Amino acid sequence: MSLVLVPGIGVRRNDALRWINISGLQFQPSEIMKVCFILFLAYFICKRGPEIKKFWNGIIPIAFTLLPIMGLLVIQDHLSCMMIIIVIMACMIITAGAKIIHLIPLGISGIAAVAAYAISSPFRLKRITLFTDPWQDSLGGGWQIIQSLYAIASGGVFGAGPGQGVQKYMYISEPHNDFILATWAEETGLLGVTLILILFAVFIWRGIMISLRADDKYGSLTAVGITAMIGIQAIFNIAVISSSMPVTGISLPFCSYGGSSLVILMVSCGVLLSISRLQQKEKKE
């Protein structure tokens, strides 16, 4: 995560310093960090044991593990990853048996900190104001979301047909990446989008079932973290392209362009399947 600050290695795109380049290979270290954080947090929670039900001895030490990560994400100007990490941690802590009342002060503090960070920059503040009415700057900051809504609306029920969409031609700026679902909606319509939603819903459901059936706490928490990471990222991306939340740089898992991101997602699914396979092996024995 710190390598983004090293000249010659860190790569800046769209005013964000989130990528590193090593021997021609570019990737976001935050993608690897999310999986590592899940594995570490599951171990850390297991080591705390019953202490997780206490505020000062359980919740606070876990919350402090976020500080260095959040500091590096602030440097990278990666607000969307901050939100995902916070939700992942909340899901894992709740699953581990933490008391909801203990999470309320942390939740309020976290929301306040993220809100303060979001409005600290004129660029981020503009994104929030444009979320309520993108047409106030239709040729500037609101352009992307307006074109996304046009693409979704023009798709109708059955869509224009595979490859027949027009919004991807110089209208939507990231038709292959963050806004790929808008292009899919235009070309396959409501039926195609429904199919994507069902697939993600099945994935989340299967991830939850793997977690519930895990024979050890570490496997259960890891499954929860991976399922939350992919599920929350998909929900956020769908919310962005439908103008249900401000525009952020969140890709759609398994769909958006990006080799390193796909590799990390596949590794995560491999870990999830390994937990499931262990369950089946022990049942046979």
C-alpha angles and dihedrals in degrees: 000000000000093000091080086075094056112099111240093022104054114077124204121209127175090353091304124116100208107120135075128201118212116175091334094312112120123192143143111258088203088072091059090041092059093058093043090049091053093051092046095045092050090053093044093051091048090052091052090056114174090359088083087080090061125080105217099032097036116023101032096054089050092048090053090060087069096059100081091042093050091047092055092045090053089054089050091046088231104153095159092057090050090056093048093049092050092050092047091052092047092051093049095046093049091048089051090060104263117159114255091221089061091055095053097080091044091048092051091047092048094049091048092049094048091046092050090049092047094054095039091084124058089219094055092041090053090054090055094048091046089053090070093048117005091176091072086077101021095158095043132030094355095052097091098051093042091054089047091054090047090053093050093046095047091052093070117177102318102023132226092284134265110310093004099101117117103192091078090065104088094314106084106046097208105031092149097044132026094003099041091117090060089057090046090051092052094049101038102024128206092329093058094046090048089054091054091048091050092050092052091045090053090048092052091046093050091047091053091048091051089051093049093049096045112121096214132047095235092056091046094051092044091053090050092050095049093045091048092047094054096035096049092046090053092047092049093049093049090048091052097050091047092048092244091128135015118285113271133166097262119142125210110252115248091000110062120082116264130109099204092047091052091049092053091047091051091049089051091051089048090057090047092050090047090058089049093047091052089055092053092046093052091048091054091049 
